[in-house]
Amino acid sequence: MSAASPEVAEIFRLYGDAYQERFGRFSAAQQRVVRDITSCRTSDLGGHLYVCDQCGVITERFNSCRNRHCPKCQKLERERWLEKRQQELLPVPYFHLVFTVPHELNPLFLTEPKTLYNLLFRTAADTLLLIAENPKRLGAKIGFLAVLHSWGQRLDCHPHLHVIVPGGGLSADRQRWVASRRDFFLPVKALSRVFRGKFLEEVGKMARQAQPVFPKRLDPKDQPSAYRCWLEELYTAPWVVYSKPPFGGAERGLQYLARYTHRVAISHDRLRGLENDRVVFDWKDYRDESQIKTMSLEAVEFIRRYLMHVLPSGFHRIRYYGLFANRHRAVNLERCRYLLGVVSSEPDTQDPAAANDESEPESWEERMLRLTGVDPTLCPA
C-alpha cells in the first residue's frame, strides 16, 4: 500500500466492510455519512461542465455531498455562516471560553450521546447566564453562542463546548450596556463549580428516574456501589472551564471562531499515510507544550473513532443563548448597538408624507415593533 497521504473517503472504501465484520453494521446515521463522504465530488453525485469562452477548454467539476461530517465540504458552509454573523458583531471585546467534562463521563456520552450533548449545552448556558446576572460579578444579561466538539486530537471521546461571548451585556432594565473588564470576563473557578453542580444534579435525576442512559457496569439499580464510586470520582475530578484572552477585535474573533464552528473530527491535512492497513496522522499534544506528534491507528479502529463523532440526526451543534437566542436576537442586537452608540434611535427611513411632522420622535420600542413585528417590552430582560 502506498504511504501517500490518504483521504477519509479512501479509508472508508478500503476498510468499511472490515469495520462491519468486526463492530457490526453501520447505524443509519453512520451509513449516510459513509455514503456521502465516499460519493463526495465523484460521478455518483453528478457534476457540471465549465467551458472557457476564450479557448473552449471543457472542465468537469463533480458535486459535493455537503454532509457536515465531510472534510471536503465545510469551507463553503463556513463562509456562508461568517457572512451572516458579520452583521451581528458588536464593537466590544469578545471572549472565548471552553467548557470540558471529566473523562469519567465518557461512558454516558457514548451510550446516549443526544441526551448528554443536550445536557452539556443546557448546563453550560445556565451557568454562564446565572453567574453573569449576579450583581457581584457582571450584573447583566449576556448573549453568546456555543459550538459542540466531541473529539480530542487523537479522535478519542472528548466532549466540550467552545463559547464566544461579547464582553458585557444589558442591565436588568435594558437601559445600560454593562461592560466587563477588557482583560477579564467571569471567574473560571466559579464557572467550574456551578457547571459541575448543575451537570451532576441532572445526572442524579436521570439515575432516580431510571432513564436508559447508564451502561450496565454503572447502572444505579444493578450496580449501586459502582455507581456511587463513579459519582464520587466525578465530584473530585477537575471540571475545567478555560477562558482564553480576548480577541483583538470582533472581526478577528469571528474569523477565529469559524475555525471551530464547521470543523470535523480530523481534516485531510493531518493525514500522513496509509500503509500496512494502518492510518498515520498528526496530532497536537496540549499536555506537552502543544508539540505536534504522529500517531498510527489500525484502519478499522480509525473508522470506529471517526464514526464515534457522527452527531444524531437533526442535532444542532451551534446554538445561541441569552440576548442572542433566535427569537429576539434582532431586537436585542439593535438595543445593544443603540446603547453602545453604534446606531441612532431614529428610524432609518422616513415617510415623505411625514417629513414635516413635528410630533414626538419615534421611540426605540416603537421602532423595533415597526421593523421586526416584535414588541421589545415582551422580550426577556
C-alpha positions as CSV (number, residue, x, y, z in Angstrom):
1,M,0.0,0.0,0.0
2,S,1.3,3.4,-0.8
3,A,2.3,5.7,2.0
4,A,0.9,8.8,0.2
5,S,-1.5,10.9,2.2
6,P,-4.9,9.3,2.0
7,E,-8.4,10.8,2.2
8,V,-11.1,9.7,4.6
9,A,-13.2,8.5,1.7
10,E,-10.4,6.2,0.6
11,I,-10.2,4.7,4.0
12,F,-13.9,4.1,4.1
13,R,-13.9,2.4,0.7
14,L,-11.0,0.1,1.5
15,Y,-11.9,-0.9,5.1
16,G,-15.6,-0.2,5.5
17,D,-16.5,-3.9,5.1
18,A,-13.8,-5.0,7.6
19,Y,-15.2,-2.5,10.1
20,Q,-18.7,-4.0,9.8
21,E,-17.3,-7.5,10.2
22,R,-15.7,-6.6,13.5
23,F,-18.1,-4.0,15.0
24,G,-21.4,-4.8,13.3
25,R,-23.4,-2.9,10.7
26,F,-23.3,0.9,10.5
27,S,-26.1,2.7,12.2
28,A,-28.5,4.7,9.9
29,A,-26.7,7.9,10.6
30,Q,-23.2,6.4,10.1
31,Q,-24.3,4.7,6.9
32,R,-25.4,8.1,5.5
33,V,-22.1,9.7,6.5
34,V,-20.1,6.9,4.9
35,R,-22.2,7.0,1.7
36,D,-21.9,10.8,1.4
37,I,-18.2,11.0,2.1
38,T,-17.3,8.2,-0.3
39,S,-19.5,9.8,-3.0
40,C,-18.4,13.4,-2.5
41,R,-17.0,15.0,-5.6
42,T,-17.3,11.9,-7.7
43,S,-19.5,11.0,-10.6
44,D,-22.0,9.4,-8.2
45,L,-23.4,12.8,-7.3
46,G,-23.2,14.2,-10.8
47,G,-21.5,17.5,-11.7
48,H,-21.1,20.4,-14.1
49,L,-19.2,21.2,-17.2
50,Y,-17.4,24.6,-17.5
51,V,-16.4,25.8,-20.9
52,C,-13.8,28.5,-21.3
53,D,-15.2,31.3,-23.6
54,Q,-11.7,32.0,-24.9
55,C,-10.1,28.7,-25.7
56,G,-13.1,26.3,-25.5
57,V,-11.4,24.0,-22.9
58,I,-14.0,22.0,-21.0
59,T,-13.5,21.3,-17.3
60,E,-15.6,18.9,-15.3
61,R,-16.5,19.6,-11.7
62,F,-18.3,17.0,-9.6
63,N,-20.9,18.0,-6.9
64,S,-20.1,18.0,-3.2
65,C,-22.1,15.9,-0.7
66,R,-22.5,18.9,1.8
67,N,-22.6,16.5,4.7
68,R,-21.5,18.3,7.9
69,H,-19.1,15.4,8.8
70,C,-17.3,15.5,5.4
71,P,-13.8,17.0,5.5
72,K,-14.2,18.4,1.9
73,C,-17.5,20.3,2.4
74,Q,-17.0,22.7,5.2
75,K,-15.3,25.7,3.6
76,L,-18.3,27.0,1.7
77,E,-20.7,26.4,4.7
78,R,-18.2,28.3,6.9
79,E,-18.1,31.3,4.6
80,R,-21.9,31.4,4.4
81,W,-22.1,31.3,8.2
82,L,-19.4,34.0,8.6
83,E,-21.3,36.3,6.2
84,K,-24.4,36.1,8.4
85,R,-22.6,36.5,11.7
86,Q,-20.7,39.6,10.5
87,Q,-23.9,41.5,10.6
88,E,-24.3,40.8,14.3
89,L,-20.9,41.9,15.6
90,L,-20.8,44.4,18.5
91,P,-17.9,46.9,18.9
92,V,-16.7,45.3,22.2
93,P,-14.0,42.7,23.1
94,Y,-15.0,39.1,22.6
95,F,-14.0,36.2,24.9
96,H,-13.5,32.6,24.1
97,L,-14.5,30.1,26.9
98,V,-14.2,26.3,26.8
99,F,-16.3,24.0,28.9
100,T,-15.0,20.5,29.4
101,V,-16.2,17.5,31.3
102,P,-14.1,14.7,33.1
103,H,-13.3,11.6,31.0
104,E,-15.2,9.6,33.7
105,L,-18.4,10.8,31.9
106,N,-17.4,9.3,28.6
107,P,-19.4,6.1,29.1
108,L,-22.6,8.1,29.3
109,F,-21.8,10.2,26.3
110,L,-21.1,7.1,24.2
111,T,-24.3,5.3,25.4
112,E,-26.7,8.2,25.0
113,P,-25.0,11.0,23.0
114,K,-28.0,13.1,22.2
115,T,-29.2,13.2,25.8
116,L,-25.8,14.1,27.2
117,Y,-24.9,16.6,24.5
118,N,-28.1,18.4,25.1
119,L,-27.3,18.3,28.9
120,L,-23.9,19.8,28.2
121,F,-25.3,22.7,26.2
122,R,-28.1,23.4,28.8
123,T,-25.9,23.3,31.9
124,A,-23.1,25.3,30.4
125,A,-25.5,28.0,29.2
126,D,-27.4,28.1,32.5
127,T,-24.1,28.5,34.3
128,L,-22.9,31.5,32.2
129,L,-26.3,33.2,32.4
130,L,-26.6,32.7,36.1
131,I,-23.1,34.0,37.1
132,A,-23.2,36.9,34.6
133,E,-26.5,38.1,36.1
134,N,-25.0,38.1,39.6
135,P,-24.6,41.7,40.7
136,K,-21.3,40.8,42.4
137,R,-19.9,39.5,39.1
138,L,-21.1,41.3,35.9
139,G,-24.7,42.1,36.8
140,A,-26.0,41.9,33.2
141,K,-27.9,39.7,30.8
142,I,-25.4,38.4,28.2
143,G,-25.6,36.7,24.8
144,F,-23.4,34.1,23.4
145,L,-23.1,31.2,21.0
146,A,-21.8,27.7,21.8
147,V,-20.3,25.1,19.5
148,L,-20.0,21.4,20.3
149,H,-16.9,19.3,19.7
150,S,-17.0,15.7,20.7
151,W,-13.4,14.7,19.9
152,G,-9.8,15.1,21.0
153,Q,-6.7,15.3,18.8
154,R,-6.4,11.5,18.8
155,L,-10.1,11.1,17.8
156,D,-11.0,9.8,21.2
157,C,-14.1,10.8,23.1
158,H,-13.7,14.3,24.5
159,P,-16.9,16.3,24.6
160,H,-16.5,20.0,25.2
161,L,-18.1,23.3,24.2
162,H,-16.4,26.4,22.6
163,V,-18.3,29.5,23.7
164,I,-17.9,33.0,22.2
165,V,-19.3,35.8,24.2
166,P,-19.1,39.7,24.0
167,G,-17.5,41.4,27.0
168,G,-20.6,42.8,28.5
169,G,-24.4,42.7,28.4
170,L,-27.6,44.6,29.1
171,S,-28.6,45.8,32.5
172,A,-31.8,44.4,34.1
173,D,-33.8,47.5,33.0
174,R,-32.3,47.3,29.5
175,Q,-31.2,51.0,29.8
176,R,-27.5,50.5,30.1
177,W,-24.7,48.5,28.5
178,V,-22.7,46.9,31.3
179,A,-19.1,46.3,30.1
180,S,-16.8,43.8,31.5
181,R,-13.1,44.4,32.1
182,R,-11.2,44.3,28.8
183,D,-8.9,41.6,30.1
184,F,-11.3,39.6,32.3
185,F,-14.9,38.3,31.8
186,L,-16.0,36.0,34.6
187,P,-14.1,33.9,37.2
188,V,-13.4,30.5,35.8
189,K,-13.3,28.8,39.2
190,A,-16.9,29.9,40.0
191,L,-18.0,28.8,36.5
192,S,-16.4,25.4,37.0
193,R,-18.1,24.8,40.4
194,V,-21.5,25.9,39.3
195,F,-21.2,23.9,36.0
196,R,-20.2,20.8,37.9
197,G,-23.1,21.1,40.3
198,K,-25.7,21.7,37.6
199,F,-24.5,18.8,35.4
200,L,-24.2,16.2,38.2
201,E,-27.6,17.3,39.6
202,E,-29.1,16.4,36.3
203,V,-27.2,13.1,36.2
204,G,-28.6,12.3,39.6
205,K,-32.1,13.0,38.3
206,M,-31.5,10.5,35.4
207,A,-30.4,7.9,37.9
208,R,-33.5,8.4,40.1
209,Q,-35.8,8.3,37.1
210,A,-34.1,5.1,35.8
211,Q,-33.6,6.7,32.4
212,P,-31.7,4.3,30.0
213,V,-28.5,6.4,29.8
214,F,-26.2,4.3,32.0
215,P,-24.1,1.4,30.7
216,K,-24.6,-1.9,32.6
217,R,-21.5,-1.6,34.7
218,L,-22.7,1.8,36.1
219,D,-26.4,1.1,36.4
220,P,-27.6,2.6,39.7
221,K,-30.0,-0.3,40.3
222,D,-27.9,-3.2,39.3
223,Q,-24.5,-1.8,40.4
224,P,-25.2,0.7,43.2
225,S,-21.7,0.5,44.7
226,A,-20.0,1.0,41.3
227,Y,-22.4,3.9,40.6
228,R,-21.6,5.6,43.9
229,C,-17.8,5.2,43.4
230,W,-18.2,6.6,39.9
231,L,-20.2,9.6,41.2
232,E,-17.5,10.3,43.8
233,E,-14.9,10.4,41.1
234,L,-16.9,12.9,39.2
235,Y,-17.2,15.2,42.2
236,T,-13.4,15.1,42.8
237,A,-12.3,15.2,39.2
238,P,-11.3,18.6,37.6
239,W,-14.1,20.3,35.7
240,V,-12.2,22.7,33.6
241,V,-13.7,25.9,32.3
242,Y,-11.0,27.7,30.4
243,S,-11.1,31.4,29.4
244,K,-8.8,32.5,26.7
245,P,-7.5,36.1,26.3
246,P,-10.0,38.4,24.5
247,F,-9.7,38.8,20.8
248,G,-8.1,41.9,19.2
249,G,-11.5,42.8,17.7
250,A,-14.9,41.4,16.9
251,E,-13.9,40.6,13.2
252,R,-10.8,38.8,14.3
253,G,-12.8,36.9,16.9
254,L,-15.3,35.8,14.3
255,Q,-12.6,34.6,12.0
256,Y,-11.1,32.6,14.9
257,L,-14.5,31.1,15.8
258,A,-15.1,30.0,12.2
259,R,-12.2,27.6,12.7
260,Y,-14.3,25.8,15.3
261,T,-17.9,26.1,14.0
262,H,-17.5,23.8,11.0
263,R,-14.6,21.6,12.0
264,V,-14.8,17.9,11.6
265,A,-13.1,15.2,13.7
266,I,-10.0,15.2,11.5
267,S,-9.0,17.2,8.4
268,H,-7.2,15.8,5.4
269,D,-4.1,17.9,6.0
270,R,-3.5,15.9,9.2
271,L,-3.4,12.6,7.4
272,R,0.1,11.4,6.7
273,G,-0.1,7.9,5.3
274,L,-2.0,4.6,4.8
275,E,0.4,1.7,5.0
276,N,0.1,-1.9,6.1
277,D,-3.6,-1.4,7.0
278,R,-2.7,1.5,9.4
279,V,-3.6,5.2,9.2
280,V,-0.9,7.6,10.2
281,F,-1.9,11.1,11.2
282,D,-0.6,14.2,13.2
283,W,-2.0,15.3,16.5
284,K,-1.2,18.1,18.9
285,D,-0.2,17.2,22.4
286,Y,-1.5,20.0,24.6
287,R,0.0,18.5,27.7
288,D,3.5,18.7,26.1
289,E,3.6,22.4,25.1
290,S,1.4,21.7,22.0
291,Q,4.0,19.6,20.4
292,I,3.0,18.0,17.0
293,K,3.3,14.2,17.3
294,T,2.4,11.3,15.0
295,M,0.0,8.5,15.7
296,S,-0.6,5.2,13.9
297,L,-4.0,3.5,14.1
298,E,-5.3,0.3,12.6
299,A,-7.6,1.4,9.7
300,V,-10.6,-0.3,11.2
301,E,-10.0,1.4,14.5
302,F,-9.6,4.8,12.7
303,I,-13.0,4.3,11.2
304,R,-14.5,3.4,14.6
305,R,-13.2,6.6,16.1
306,Y,-14.2,8.7,13.2
307,L,-17.8,7.4,13.3
308,M,-18.0,7.8,17.1
309,H,-18.4,11.5,16.4
310,V,-21.3,11.3,14.0
311,L,-24.0,13.5,15.5
312,P,-27.6,12.3,15.9
313,S,-29.8,13.2,13.0
314,G,-31.2,16.8,13.3
315,F,-28.9,17.7,16.2
316,H,-27.8,21.4,16.2
317,R,-24.1,21.7,17.2
318,I,-24.2,25.5,17.0
319,R,-26.6,27.2,19.5
320,Y,-27.4,30.7,20.6
321,Y,-28.4,31.8,24.1
322,G,-29.4,34.8,26.2
323,L,-29.5,38.0,24.1
324,F,-28.6,36.0,21.0
325,A,-31.4,33.5,21.3
326,N,-33.0,33.2,17.9
327,R,-36.5,34.6,18.7
328,H,-35.4,38.0,20.0
329,R,-31.8,38.3,18.5
330,A,-32.6,41.2,16.1
331,V,-34.3,43.3,18.8
332,N,-31.6,42.7,21.4
333,L,-28.8,43.4,19.0
334,E,-30.4,46.7,17.9
335,R,-30.8,47.7,21.6
336,C,-27.1,46.8,22.3
337,R,-25.9,48.8,19.3
338,Y,-28.0,51.8,20.4
339,L,-26.6,51.8,23.9
340,L,-23.1,51.4,22.5
341,G,-23.6,54.4,20.3
342,V,-23.3,52.4,17.0
343,V,-26.8,53.3,15.8
344,S,-29.2,56.1,16.4
345,S,-32.7,55.6,17.9
346,E,-34.1,57.5,15.0
347,P,-35.8,55.5,12.1
348,D,-33.6,54.5,9.2
349,T,-36.1,55.8,6.7
350,Q,-38.9,58.3,7.0
351,D,-42.2,58.5,5.2
352,P,-42.1,61.5,2.8
353,A,-45.6,62.4,3.8
354,A,-44.4,62.8,7.4
355,A,-41.3,64.8,6.6
356,N,-42.7,68.0,8.1
357,D,-44.4,66.2,11.0
358,E,-43.4,67.9,14.3
359,S,-44.8,65.1,16.5
360,E,-42.6,63.3,19.1
361,P,-39.7,61.2,17.6
362,E,-40.3,57.5,17.3
363,S,-39.0,55.7,20.4
364,W,-36.7,52.8,20.3
365,E,-39.5,50.4,21.3
366,E,-41.9,51.7,18.6
367,R,-39.1,51.4,16.0
368,M,-38.4,47.8,16.9
369,L,-42.1,47.0,16.8
370,R,-42.4,48.6,13.4
371,L,-39.2,47.0,11.9
372,T,-39.5,43.5,13.4
373,G,-43.1,43.0,14.4
374,V,-41.9,42.0,17.9
375,D,-42.8,44.1,20.9
376,P,-39.4,44.6,22.7
377,T,-41.2,45.1,26.0
378,L,-42.1,41.5,25.9
379,C,-38.5,40.3,25.4
380,P,-36.8,38.7,28.3
381,A,-34.6,41.1,30.3
